[in-house]
Amino acid sequence: MPWAVLVLLAAFGVPALGSRYYTFLANDVVVWALFATSLNLLVGYSGLVSFGHAAYFGVGAYTTGILMKKLGVGFLLAFPAAGLAAGLFALVFGFFCVRLTRIYFAMLTLAFAQIVWAICFKWNEVTGGEQGMPEIPYPGFDWVERVAAVVPWVGGYRTSDYFYFTCLVLVGACLWLLRRIVASPFGRMLTTIRENAERAEFIGVNVRRYELAAFVLAGAFAGLAGGLFGIFNRGVFPDFAYWTKSSEVLIMTLLGGMGTFWGPAVGALVLIWLNQQIVSYTQYWPLILGTILVLLLFVFPGGIVGALAGFGRRLGRWSARHA
C-alpha cells in the first residue's frame, strides 16, 4: 500500500531529528510491530488465542545471542537462525497444541512457554541463567564507511542508528511476506477455518495441518523479532520468554485490531507511546491501561484500526447519500 511505503520512508528520517530517545523509541516500536503482527496470524486470522507466544520471541533472542556472542557467528547467519530455531520449537509445541481447542489450546501454549522460560532461567552454562546474556554485539557496519566514501549522506550516523535502519529494512521485508501470506489462498483458508472449522472439515480441509502451519509461521516471525530485540537491548534475558511478554503483545493486537493486518503494528505504536508518556507522570500505568482496554473493548471491539475503518465506511455512505 502506498501509505505504508510513506510511513517506512518517514521512519528512515527519525535519526535525522538528532535525538537518541526518538530513535530508541522508534526501534522499539518497529520490533514489537513485527512481534504483534506474527501473533495476529494466529489470533486474528486463525482464531487461535495463544498465551505463550513469548516463548518463540525468547528462543529467537537467545539463538541470536548465543551465535553472535559465544560462537562469533555473523549477523547475516544469526538472524535467520533465530527464525529457524523458533519455527522448530513452534513445530514441536504446535503438534500438541493444535490437537486441542479454545481454552485448552491457550493454556497449553502458556504451559510450553513457561517450560521455555524455566530452561532460560536455570540453564546457566548456555543462557546465563537469571543474569541473562548481556553485551550482545551489534552487527558489523564497516561496509558503511566504504559506501560513505562514494555516497556522503550515508555516513555520519551512530552504530545504533545503522542498526535501526537495518531493523526497518528487515521488519519491512517480514511484514511484506506476512502480508503476502494472509492474502494468499493459504491465508484465506485460515480465515475460513476461523469462521467455521467444522464446515471446513466437512469440505475436506485438513484443519489441524493448516493450524499447525500457521503456528509454525507465527513462531518463526516471532523468533526473528526476538533476534532483533536482543541486539537492540544489547542483551538477552529470561523475561523475554516470560508470560508477561505474551500478555503485552496480545494487548497490542487487541488494541490495534486483531484480524486487520496493520492493527497490531498500530497497537504496538500506541501502547509503547502511551507507556512512555504516562509513566513519566504517574505510577498508575497498569490502572490506566486496564481502563483504556475496557473502554476500547466495549466501545470499539474491532480495535483502533477497526474503528477507523468503520468510521471511514460510514463517512463514505454519508457522502454517497449527499452527493
Buried (B, 14 or more C-beta within 10 A) or exposed (E): EEEBEEEBEEBEEBBEEEEEEEBBBBBBBBBBBBBBBBBBBBBBBBBBBBBBBBBBBBBBBBBBBBBBBEEEBEBEEBBBBBBBBBBBBBBEBBEEBBEEEEEEBBBBBBBBBBBBBEBBBEEEEEBBBEEBBEEBEBBEBEEBEEEBEEEEEBEEBEEBBBBBBBBBEBBBEBBEEBBEBBEEEBBEBBBBBBEEBEEBEEEEBEBBEBBBBBBBBBBBBBBBBBBBBBBBBEBBBBBBBBBEBBEBBBBBBBBBBBBBBBBBBBBBBBBBEBBEEBEEEEEEBEEBBEEBBEEBEEEBEBBBBBBBBEEEEEEEEEEEEEE
